[in-house]
Structures are given as structure tokens and as C-alpha cells.
Amino acid sequence: MVVWLLTFPEATGWVENTLVFAALFIAVITAVHHAEVIALRIGEPFGTLVLALAITVIELGLIGSIMLSGSDVGSTLARDTLFATVMIVVNGVVGLCLLAGALRHHVMVFRSEGAGHALSVLAPLTVLTMILPTFTTATQGPTYSDTQLAFVGLCSLLLYSIYVFVQTVRHRDYFLPLEDDVGTAHVAPPSVQQVQVSLALLLVALGSVVGLAKTLAPAIEAAVAAVSAPVAVVGVVFALLVLLPETLAAVRAALRNRMQTSLNLALGSALATIGLTIPGVALLSVLFGLPLELGLPNTQKALLMLTLLVATVTLASGRSTVLHGAVHLVLFFAWLFLSFVP
């Protein structure tokens, strides 16, 4: 079979793309694994923060490399990927963790203070970056002017920085696992030497992800065009790929009755993605004169607002059941379906 594929030029491209995709997936898994090793050493909530930052670096590298490559999807890729990240995290990851955890433990308990702080930052970040551009008048279309883009980028960075300060310094106890589940997943921390090795390999893996993604981008775009799917599906594919390892980590924590850790992973990654990616792509757009569309279409606006409303209700009490998980997963599959059939 391999010989047959390598014989025909038409098939050789598929072989090369498959190998690149496999290498990219391995690099993502490797990066998150070594981030987890570092996380075990420094403890909570710093550990989940490292994971979130690793995911954000990967995603920013993907988006930035494709924007600079002059790809046809470059102007909307940041918006599509950020929106996909929010929907995957808040509906898909959180919903799966709530459902899987509640099926095993009946009621999932977490700190509503930490979840509330995360949502209070996520709501303005999403509105400022993905809804407001449609209503501004300084430029035509769902875009910001350079001045507006710089302002929103600074606001995003400021909001995320304050959130990290609250999470790690001022109100760190809001984000710690509850006392009754701390001992359920005790793992001996790695040595300093192991952490140093993991840090070096993490940097190598992150660099590999960016290079491989840039190589694979034309094939993803061609595949999306071949099935006549909307261009926004490219962002969905990138977000699903990057968030898969973190999803597995969050679900494992939920199955061990550590829902607070799952929420720290999920919501933290969404906040880091928007709070750090927007300043990055804004800088690229201004410096290199690259087009950047951030405003969402009406259907996606409605799904985003519904997601924020349901998440607020779900996380307000600090307790959840299978119903809450099922509701979020229904919203996730509704978004996924409408991404392919708008």
C-alpha cells in the first residue's frame, strides 16, 4: 500500500500531509506533556497556568505564521480560531467534564468564586474582541482601525494580567482544589533536573508545532474547500487540534473528582487564548499592514451570548449535575453542526 502511494504523485501529497499531521499531533502532545511535568513541580494554580500558556503559545504561533504567509484565510483565522476555542472550552470541555464527572460522582463540587472570576473576565474579552467590531464606524466591515485595535489589544492584555494576579497572588485560594478532593490525585513532584529537561523540550516542541502547522496549512485549506465547507472551519480544525491534549487532561481531573482543576484548565486556556492572542495578532496587523477581521456573523454572536449565559447559570452555585453537562454539550454540537451547515 505504501509503495502504491509513493508511486503516484497524486497520492504522494496525501502521504506527506499525513506524516506532517502526525508529527504535528505528536509535537502538541509532547508540548502539553512537558508542561504538565512543570505544572506538577510548581503546584496549583500555577500548574494549570503553565498549561494554558503553552496552549496559547501554540495557537498564537499557528495564527501568526499563517497570517504572515499571506494565506486567503489569514484575515479571519484569528477570529474563527478564538471563537472556536471559546465554544470548545466553555461548551465542549466544560460540558464533557461535568457530564463524565457527574456520571461517576453524581454531583460535581467546585469553588464558585474562582469560576465567577474567570467568567467576569471572559465576558468582556469576548464582547470587545468578537462582537463590538461589527458595530464600530471607524472602518467598514467587522474590523477595527489601527488605533482601536491597539486599544483593544491593551485592554485584553490588562484584563488577563489582572486575572493572573488574582489567581496566583491576591485570591489564590479561590482557585485551589477543594479540601475533600486534594488527596485523591496525589502525585510525587518531579525533580528539579526533570523540570529543567522538560522546559527545554517544551520550547523545542512549541517551535516544532509552529513550523509544522505552517507546512500543513495549505492542505487543511484545500481539504475544507474540497468538501465545500465554510472557510471558518479551518479555525475550528486548528482549535480542535490544539485543545485536544488539554481536553484529555481536564477530563481525567474531573473523573478523579477534581472539578476545580478541570475548570482552571478549561477557563484558563480560553482566557489566555484571547488575552494574549489578540495583542499578538493586533501587533502583527499594525506592523505589517495585514487585514484582520474580528467581528462575528449574527449566528455566531447568538451562540456566543447563549454560551456565556448558560455558563454563568451553571457555575454560579458551585455544584453541578449531569443536566448541566448535557446542556453544554448540546450547545457544543449545535455550534459544530452550524459551522459546517451555516
GISULQUI-V572877 format. One record per backbone hydrogen bond with DSSP energy under -1.0 kcal/mol. CO is the residue of the C=O (numbers start at 1). NH is the residue of the N-H. Records with the same first field share a line. If there is no record, write none. Layout:
BEGIN
CO->NH, NH
END
This chain:
BEGIN
1->5
2->6
3->7
4->8
8->12
9->13
11->15
12->16
13->17
14->18
15->19
16->20
17->21
18->22
19->23
20->24
21->25
22->26
23->27
24->28
25->29
26->30
27->31
28->32
29->33
30->34
31->35
32->36
33->37
34->38
35->39
36->40
37->41
38->42
39->43
43->47
45->49
46->50
47->51
48->52
49->53
50->54
51->55
52->56
53->57
54->58
55->59
56->60
57->61
58->62
59->63
60->64
61->65
62->66
63->67
64->68
65->69
66->71
67->70
71->74
73->77
75->293
76->80
77->81
78->82
79->83
80->84
81->85
82->86
83->87
84->88
85->89
86->90
87->91, 92
88->93
89->94
92->96
93->97
94->98
95->99
96->100
97->101
98->102
99->103
100->104
101->105
102->106
105->107
108->320
111->115
112->116
113->117
114->118
115->119
116->120
118->122
119->123
121->125
122->126
123->127
124->128
125->129
126->130
127->131, 132
130->296
131->134
132->135
141->143
142->294, 295
145->149
146->150
147->151
148->152
149->153
150->154
151->155
152->156
153->157
154->158
155->159
156->160
157->161
158->162
159->163
160->164
161->165
162->166
163->167
164->168
165->169, 170
166->171
171->174
172->175
178->181
181->184
191->195
192->196
193->197
194->198
195->199
196->200
197->201
198->202
199->203
200->204
201->205
202->206
203->207
204->208
205->209
206->210
207->211
208->212
209->213
210->214
211->215
212->216
213->217
216->220
217->221
218->222
219->223
220->224
221->225
222->226
223->227
224->229
225->228
230->233
231->234
232->236
233->237
234->238
235->239
236->240
237->241
238->242
239->243
243->247
244->248
245->249
246->250
247->251
248->252
249->253
250->254
251->255
252->256
253->258
254->257
258->262
259->263
260->264
261->265
262->266
263->267
264->268
265->269
266->270
267->271
268->272
269->273
270->274
271->275
272->276
273->277
274->278
276->280
277->281
278->282
279->283
280->284
281->285
282->286
283->287
284->288
297->301
298->302
299->303
300->304
301->305
302->306
303->307
304->308
305->309
306->310
307->311
308->312
309->313
310->314
311->315
318->110
320->108
321->325
322->326
323->327
324->328
325->329
326->330
327->331
328->332
329->333
330->334
331->335
332->336
333->337
334->338
335->339
336->340
337->341
END
